[in-house]
Amino acid sequence: MKRLVNLTPSPVISAMLSILPFVMILLVYVAASDVRLEANPNDKLLPSFTQIGDALQRMAFEPSKRTGEYLFWQDTASSLSRLGLGVLIAASLGLLIGIFTGALPLVNVGVSPLLTVVSLVPPLALLPILFIVFGLGELSKVMLVAIGITPVIARDIQRRAREIPAEQLVKAQTLGASTPQILIRVLLPQLLPKLIDAVRLSLGAGWLFLIAAEAIASTDGLGYRIFLVRRYMSMDVILPYVAWITLLAFFFDVALAWISRKLFPWHAQGGS
């Protein structure tokens, strides 16, 4: 008799088991929604898929009577621009800080304690300060995303830089490489795929900070719309917005993984 730890499902069974939890959640939701709507047709807590579809049709494919914009796509574009710029800033700063602190002992001694302290500060606690310093415009939201995930990326790159075998650095110096050459030609190529991995891991936190900033001070964005309609208990709008955010996050994770495999196939083959 085979033990459970030795049982490996076939590809077909694996696919079915992967889909099963989502199917079960949908079935439970449909059943619960039918029960609540049968008892109270005006119930808003668990809208039917027909109600959700109507709300999505209204938000995504009908122009707003007030602004003439398609709110769903306008919110998506605003949020993605803020998130993208914030992540770009965080990735750039994280790479620079990580590679310098990981490769240069003098920089590490001076910067690492500060980096550790900054990483312990809850980014959302800084939101009022960011609003005071940068105002309520786009910059404060972008900076919250950047400040929130930069320490995470920097510390990961720092650790990865220290894991690079010292023999590589010794060989490069033996061949006459200078410090900038070692950083750019020895360390940087090995750390770039690690940077993509770090960005993938930090995207969830980036979404969290973005939505929090949009909920407090914004006039558009996915987070703004969710918190705007919550006062009306418009779950038919909130649920598709949450599902759309989840789908976007999944798409970006898959896209970054694909980019990493294409640009750094040796990293994917190494299984790291």
N, C-alpha and C positions, 0 to 999 in steps of 0.2 A: 504493500500500500504506500503510495507516494505521500510524502509530507507536503503540507500546504506551501511551505517556503520553497519547494522545488518545482511547483507548478507554474509554467509559463504559458500564458494564453496565446492563442494564434492571432495573427493580424486582424482577422474578422471579429473574433471575440473581444480583442482589445478595443476595436472601434466601437463595438456595441456597448461595452462597459463604460467607455468614455462618454458616450451620448446618453446613457441611461439616467444619470443624475439630473441632467437638464430636462429630459422628458418627464421625470417624476415631479420635478419642481413645477413645470408647466401644468401637469395634470392636477396637482394639488391646488395650484392657483385658480385654474378654471373651475374646479369643484367648489372651492371656497367663494369665488366670485358669484357663481350661480346661486349659491345658498343665500348670500347676503342680498343680492339684487332681487331675488324672489321674495324675500321678506320685506325689502324696502327698495323699490325701483330707483329712488333718488340717492341711494347710498354712494358715497364717493371714495370710500377707502379702498375697495377692490373693483375698479372698473372692468367691464368686459373688454375683450379684444376689439369689438366693434367700436366702443367708445374711445379706446386708445387710438384706433385707426382714424377715427373722425378728428380727434385732437391733433394727430400728426399731420393729417391732410390740411388742417387749418393753419398750423404753425409753419409747415415746410413748403406748401404749394399754393397758398393764398397770401397775397400781399397784405400787410398790416393796414388797416383803415386809417391809422394815425400817422404812420411814417411811410407807408408804401413799400416797406422792405419785407423780405421773406425772413421772418424772425429766426426760424430754426437755423438757417444757413448763415445768417448774420451773426448769431450767437456763436456758432461753430467757428467761423472765420476769426472772430475777435479772440476767442479763447485759445485757438491754435497759434495765433500770432504771438500772444503773450507767453504761452508755454514754450513755444519754439525759441523765442529770443532769450527767455530765462534759462532754458536748458543749454543753449549755445554758450551763454556767458559762464554758466556754472562749469560746463565741460572744459572750456578754455582755461579758466582760473584753476580748476581742479587739477588739470594736467600739469600746468606750470608749477603750482605749489607742490604737487605730489612728486614730480620728477626731481625738483630741486632739493626738497627735504629728504627724499629717499636716496639720492645719489651724493649729496654734498653734506658731510658731517657738520661743517660750520653753520650752514643754513638750517640744518635739522635742529641743532641745539637752540638756535634763536627763534625759530618759527613753530616748531612742533608743540611746545607748551601752549602757545596762543591758539593754535589750531585745535588742540584738544579742548580747551576752554570754550571756544566758539562753537564747537560741535555739540556741546552740552546745553547751549542756550536754546530753549524752544523757539523756533522761528516765528510761530504765531504770536508769541509775546512781543515780538519786535514790530508787529504790524502797526500799532498806533504810532510808534516812532517813525516808521517809514512814511506814513501818511503825513506826519508833521514835517519831515525833512523834504520829501519828494512831492508832496501834495496828493490829491485824490485821483490824479490822471493815470496814464498807462505805466509810467516809470515805477511807481510804487508797487504795482502788481508784479511787474517783471522782476524787480529787485527782490521781492519776497521769495519768488521761485528760485532765483539765483542764490540768494543767501541761504535758503533752506537746504539746498542739495549740494552746494559747493564743498562744504566740509566732508560730506560722505564720499564724494568722488575723490577729493584730495587725499583722504586717509587711505582709501583703497589703492590708489595709484602709488602712494608712498610705500605701502606694504608690498605691492607687486615689484616696485623698483628694488627693494631690499632683497627680494627673492631671486633676482638675477644672479647667476653664479659669479663669484669674484674672479674666477679664472678668465672670464671674458674681458673684464676690465683690465686685468693684468696683461693679457695678450695685446689688447688695443694700445696700451701704454708702451709695451715693448716695441710695437711697430711705429711708435712715434706720434700717436694720436694725442691731441690736446684735449682739455676738459670739454670745450664746446663740441669737438668732434665725437667724443665719447657719448655725450648727452644726445646728440642728434643722430649719430649713425649706429650706435650700439644700443642705447636704452630706448630711444623714441620708437623705433620700429617694433620693438617687443611690447611696448606699453600701449600702443594705439588700440590693438584689439581688446586689451584689458579695459581701456577707457570706454569702449562701446559696451562692454559687459557692465561696467559701473553705471553708465547712463541708463541702461535697461533696468537695473535694479532700483535706481532712484526715480524713475518716471512716476511710480505710484505716489511717492511723497510730493513730487512736483505738481501732480494733479490736485492733491489735497490742499497745498498752499494756494494754488491758483483759485480753486473754487471758494476757499475761505475769503480770499481778498475780493473776489467778484461779489460775494454775498454781502460784504460789508459796504463796499463803495464802488459801484459801477452802474452803468446804464445799459450794458449789454453783456453777453457772455453766457455760457452754459450754467455756470454757478449762479449768476445773477438771476436767470430765468427760473431756476429751480426754487430759489428762496423767495422770488417775487410771487409765484403762484401758490406757494405753500399756505399763505394766509387765506386762500379760497379753498384749500384742501383739493386742489386740482391734480389728483393722482394720475389722471389720464394724460397730463402733460409731464409730470415729474417722472413717471416710470419710463417712458420712451427716452427722455433726456438722460436718465441714469444708464439705461441700456446703451445709448449712443456713446456716452463717455467710456463705458466699459469696452465697447467695440473699437473705439479709437485707440484706447490704451493697448488692446490686444494687437491691433494692426501695427502700431508703432513698434511694439516688442518684436513681432515677426519680421518687420521691415529691417530693424537694426540687426537682428540675427542673420538675415539674408545678406545684408551689406557686409557684415563681419566675415561670413563664409566666402563671399566673392573677393573681398580685398585681402583677406588673410586666411587662405585655405589651410596653411600649415597650423594655424591656431585651432581651427575646427577639427583637423585630423588628430591634434594632440589631445582633444577631449577636455580642454581647459576652458 
